């Protein structure tokens, strides 16, 4: 969803941050990119406050965040310190919010810092404000942030805020009976794949049946056994890629073509060209598209597949991370990757982690660079 907020609306901006992150930050520094020319909210980046305030590594941590915001096209930066400590006064006193503010000010020239806010356990205030009526010592009440236009808008749109980052990648609970059925089906489906040493048309048939189970999952009609079959089939890179392509708007019958061509020489380059366009829809600023309702249905199906089988299995969790990144939710993407067992052994997970660490946005969200830059 697209929300335009002006820089002069700090209360609205502060209310937006937890929705952008997906969780209520604590003991954190959050930097918000305010894009030119109208102060549109861009990238929201977060770091642990302890890391920011470390005298040795803190400047590098903040510099990396600011680099991401510059790449996002920030005209200026809003800084917010979330702390469990007492709110500091308006005079620099060596407290962590003031240390963080000084570090941000040093790193963010350019684009410059619009203001620094501190959010505590019971109140919030602008750090450098000396007006006791505007920013009393105990801060403005946090209830102010619960009655905002942006908060109402996000709630009506179905957005939710987790209590902490640790809960970001939690999936809906599944009964033990359903999980047992799914796991048994996954074992049988893998056995069917390997017992006959499937190759050529037989392999393609196994993949096609796996893809049918995936489509049933997207429709919401798959039983636990079919969800287990999909989970097992995602171990096959071809099927995983077909599932990913199926999430891209306009992909049509391309996933079926991908699996049908397994084991047989392609007649032409039409399928590979179409796959290239689907990948560009995720990555390329010139061709990038936003996820649509079908993508969201696919994400829900992936969540059910992962929850029914193995929440740490690399293929499913990595796809969930990729979809979260495509939605522009880097925090959720990172949280899903944190759940991957053997991330370093799974190439797609490593590539996505590298993209997240570099602050790379999905194609649709990338800001075009001026010529020569």
C-alpha positions in Angstrom: 0.0 0.0 0.0 1.1 3.6 -0.6 1.0 6.2 2.1 2.2 9.8 1.7 3.1 11.6 4.9 4.7 15.0 5.3 7.7 15.7 7.4 5.7 18.0 9.6 3.6 15.1 10.9 6.0 13.4 13.4 3.2 11.8 15.4 1.9 10.1 12.2 5.4 9.0 11.3 6.1 7.5 14.7 2.8 5.6 14.5 3.7 4.3 11.1 7.1 2.8 12.0 5.9 -0.3 13.8 3.6 -1.1 10.9 6.5 -0.7 8.5 8.7 -3.0 10.6 5.9 -5.4 11.4 6.8 -5.3 15.1 7.1 -2.9 18.0 10.8 -2.0 18.2 12.5 -1.9 21.6 16.1 -0.9 22.4 16.5 0.1 18.8 17.6 3.0 16.5 15.2 3.4 13.6 16.0 5.6 10.6 13.3 6.7 8.2 14.0 7.9 4.7 12.0 10.9 3.7 12.2 11.1 0.0 12.3 14.2 -2.2 10.4 16.2 -3.2 7.4 15.9 -0.8 8.7 14.0 2.2 7.2 10.6 1.1 8.2 7.8 3.5 10.7 5.5 2.0 13.0 2.9 3.5 12.7 2.2 7.2 16.0 0.7 8.7 16.6 -0.5 12.2 19.6 -1.5 14.3 20.0 -2.7 17.9 20.7 0.3 20.2 23.6 -1.5 21.9 25.3 -1.9 18.6 24.7 1.7 17.6 26.1 3.0 20.9 29.2 0.8 20.8 32.1 3.2 20.7 34.1 1.0 18.3 31.6 -0.5 15.9 28.6 2.0 16.3 29.7 4.5 13.7 30.0 1.7 11.1 26.6 0.3 12.0 24.9 3.7 11.5 26.9 4.5 8.4 25.6 1.3 6.8 22.0 2.3 7.7 22.5 5.7 6.2 24.0 4.3 3.1 20.8 2.3 2.6 18.7 5.4 3.0 20.9 7.4 0.5 20.4 4.6 -2.0 16.6 4.9 -1.3 16.7 8.5 -2.4 16.4 10.1 1.0 16.2 13.9 1.0 16.4 13.9 4.8 16.3 11.4 7.7 14.1 11.0 10.7 15.8 9.2 13.6 13.9 7.5 16.4 15.5 5.9 19.4 13.4 3.3 21.3 14.6 2.7 24.8 13.5 1.2 28.1 15.6 3.8 29.9 14.2 7.0 31.3 13.7 9.7 28.7 16.7 12.0 28.6 16.6 15.7 28.9 17.0 18.2 26.1 20.7 18.8 27.0 23.3 16.3 25.8 24.1 14.1 28.8 25.9 11.0 27.5 22.8 8.8 27.6 22.3 6.3 24.9 19.8 8.4 23.0 22.2 11.3 22.8 25.1 9.0 21.8 22.9 7.5 19.0 21.8 11.0 17.9 25.4 12.2 17.7 26.4 9.1 15.7 23.5 9.6 13.3 24.3 13.3 12.8 27.9 12.5 11.9 26.9 9.8 9.5 24.0 11.5 7.8 25.6 14.5 6.2 24.3 14.4 3.6 21.3 14.0 3.6 20.9 15.5 7.0 18.7 14.7 10.0 15.2 16.3 10.1 14.8 15.5 13.8 15.5 12.9 16.5 12.7 11.4 18.6 12.9 9.2 21.7 10.2 6.7 22.5 10.3 5.3 26.0 8.2 2.9 28.0 5.5 5.5 28.9 6.2 8.6 26.7 7.9 10.1 23.7 9.5 13.4 22.9 11.7 15.2 20.5 15.2 14.8 21.8 16.4 18.3 21.4 13.1 20.1 22.3 13.5 22.6 25.2 9.9 23.6 25.2 8.3 22.0 28.3 4.8 22.5 27.0 5.7 20.8 23.7 7.8 18.1 25.1 7.4 17.7 28.9 10.1 15.9 30.8 8.1 12.7 31.1 7.2 12.9 27.4 4.0 13.0 25.5 1.7 10.1 26.3 2.2 7.0 24.1 -1.6 6.9 23.7 -1.1 9.8 21.2 0.5 7.3 18.8 -2.5 4.9 19.0 -5.0 7.5 17.8 -3.5 8.6 14.4 -4.8 8.6 10.9 -2.1 6.3 9.7 -2.8 3.8 12.4 -6.5 3.7 11.6 -5.6 3.3 7.9 -3.2 0.5 8.5 -5.6 -1.4 10.8 -8.4 -1.1 8.3 -6.1 -2.4 5.6 -5.4 -5.5 7.7 -1.9 -4.6 8.9 -0.8 -6.0 12.2 2.1 -5.3 14.6 3.9 -8.1 16.4 4.9 -7.5 20.0 8.6 -8.1 19.2 10.9 -9.0 16.3 11.2 -12.6 17.6 7.5 -13.1 16.7 7.8 -11.8 13.2 8.2 -15.1 11.4 5.7 -17.1 13.5 3.3 -19.2 11.6 -0.3 -20.1 12.4 -0.3 -23.2 14.7 -1.1 -26.6 13.1 -2.6 -29.6 14.9 -0.3 -32.5 15.6 -2.5 -34.8 13.6 -2.3 -32.6 10.5 1.4 -32.2 10.8 1.8 -36.0 11.2 -0.2 -36.6 8.0 1.8 -34.0 6.1 5.1 -35.3 7.2 4.2 -38.9 6.3 3.0 -37.8 2.9 6.3 -35.9 2.4 8.3 -39.0 3.2 6.2 -41.1 0.7 6.5 -38.4 -2.0 10.3 -38.2 -1.7 10.4 -42.0 -1.8 8.3 -42.0 -5.0 10.7 -39.5 -6.5 13.8 -41.5 -5.7 12.7 -45.2 -5.7 12.4 -45.3 -9.5 15.2 -43.0 -10.2 12.8 -40.8 -12.1 14.3 -39.2 -15.2 12.9 -37.6 -18.3 9.1 -37.7 -18.8 8.6 -39.6 -15.6 10.4 -36.9 -13.6 8.3 -34.3 -15.4 5.1 -36.1 -14.5 6.2 -36.2 -10.8 6.8 -32.5 -11.0 3.5 -31.8 -12.7 1.6 -33.7 -10.0 3.5 -31.7 -7.4 2.6 -28.5 -9.2 -1.1 -29.5 -9.1 -0.8 -30.0 -5.4 0.7 -26.5 -5.1 -2.2 -25.0 -7.1 -4.6 -26.7 -4.7 -2.7 -25.2 -1.8 -3.1 -21.7 -3.3 -6.8 -22.3 -3.8 -7.1 -23.3 -0.1 -8.4 -26.8 -0.9 -5.2 -28.8 -0.2 -5.4 -31.4 2.6 -2.4 -31.9 4.9 -1.1 -34.8 2.8 -0.9 -32.5 -0.3 0.8 -29.8 1.7 3.4 -32.4 2.7 3.8 -33.4 -1.0 4.5 -29.8 -1.9 7.0 -29.4 1.0 8.9 -32.4 -0.3 8.7 -31.3 -3.9 10.2 -27.9 -3.0 13.5 -29.7 -2.5 13.6 -29.9 -6.3 15.0 -26.6 -7.6 12.9 -26.8 -10.7 9.7 -27.1 -8.7 10.7 -24.4 -6.3 11.4 -22.0 -9.2 8.1 -22.9 -10.8 6.3 -22.1 -7.5 8.2 -18.8 -7.4 7.3 -17.9 -11.0 3.6 -18.7 -10.2 3.6 -15.9 -7.7 4.5 -13.3 -10.4 1.6 -11.4 -11.8 0.9 -12.4 -15.4 2.9 -15.7 -15.3 0.0 -17.7 -16.7 1.0 -21.2 -17.7 4.7 -20.6 -17.4 5.1 -22.8 -14.2 3.6 -25.7 -16.1 6.0 -25.1 -19.1 9.0 -25.1 -16.7 8.3 -28.5 -15.3 7.1 -30.0 -18.6 10.4 -29.2 -20.3 12.4 -31.1 -17.7 14.3 -34.0 -19.3 13.5 -32.9 -22.8 15.5 -30.4 -25.0 13.6 -27.1 -25.3 12.1 -26.5 -28.8 13.0 -22.8 -28.5 13.9 -20.1 -26.0 10.4 -18.9 -25.3 10.2 -20.5 -21.8 13.7 -19.3 -20.7 12.9 -15.9 -22.0 9.6 -15.8 -20.1 11.4 -16.9 -16.9 13.9 -14.1 -17.4 11.0 -11.6 -17.6 9.5 -13.1 -14.4 12.8 -12.6 -12.6 13.0 -9.1 -13.9 9.6 -8.4 -12.4 11.2 -9.0 -9.0 14.6 -7.3 -9.5 14.7 -4.9 -12.3 13.7 -1.2 -11.5 12.7 -0.8 -15.1 10.4 -3.8 -15.2 9.6 -4.4 -11.6 6.0 -5.1 -10.5 4.3 -5.1 -7.2 3.0 -8.3 -5.7 -0.8 -8.6 -6.3 -3.6 -10.5 -4.6 -2.6 -13.8 -6.3 0.9 -13.3 -4.7 -0.7 -12.9 -1.3 -2.7 -16.1 -1.8 0.6 -17.8 -2.7 2.2 -16.5 0.4 -0.6 -17.9 2.5 -0.2 -21.2 0.8 3.5 -21.2 1.5 2.9 -20.5 5.1 0.6 -23.5 5.4 3.1 -25.7 3.6 5.9 -24.7 5.9 3.8 -24.9 9.1 2.6 -28.4 8.2 6.0 -29.9 7.5 9.2 -28.4 8.8 9.3 -24.7 9.9 13.1 -24.7 9.4 13.2 -26.3 5.9 15.3 -24.1 3.6 13.2 -24.1 0.4 9.9 -23.0 1.9 11.3 -20.5 4.4 13.5 -19.0 1.8 10.6 -18.5 -0.6 8.6 -16.9 2.3 11.6 -14.6 2.9 11.8 -13.8 -0.8 8.1 -12.9 -1.0 8.5 -10.7 2.1 11.4 -8.9 0.5 9.4 -8.5 -2.7 6.7 -6.8 -0.6 9.3 -4.4 0.7 9.4 -6.0 4.2 13.1 -6.5 4.8 12.6 -7.2 8.5 10.2 -10.0 7.9 12.4 -11.4 5.1 15.4 -11.4 7.5 13.3 -13.0 10.2 12.3 -15.9 7.9 15.9 -16.4 6.9 16.8 -16.6 10.5 14.5 -19.6 10.7 16.3 -21.5 7.9 18.3 -24.5 8.9 21.5 -24.6 7.0 21.2 -21.1 5.4 24.8 -21.1 4.3 24.3 -24.4 2.4 21.3 -23.1 0.5 22.3 -20.8 -2.4 19.1 -18.8 -2.7 19.1 -18.1 1.0 22.7 -16.8 0.8 21.9 -14.6 -2.2 18.8 -13.1 -0.5 20.8 -12.5 2.8 23.4 -10.7 0.7 20.7 -8.5 -0.9 19.2 -7.7 2.5 22.6 -6.9 4.0 23.2 -4.5 1.1 19.8 -2.9 1.5 18.8 -3.9 -2.0 15.1 -3.1 -2.6 12.8 -5.0 -5.0 12.6 -3.7 -8.5 9.3 -1.9 -8.1 10.6 0.0 -5.0 14.0 1.0 -6.4 14.5 4.7 -7.0 15.8 5.4 -10.5 19.3 6.9 -10.4 20.2 10.0 -12.4 22.3 9.4 -15.5 26.0 9.1 -14.8 25.6 7.9 -11.2 
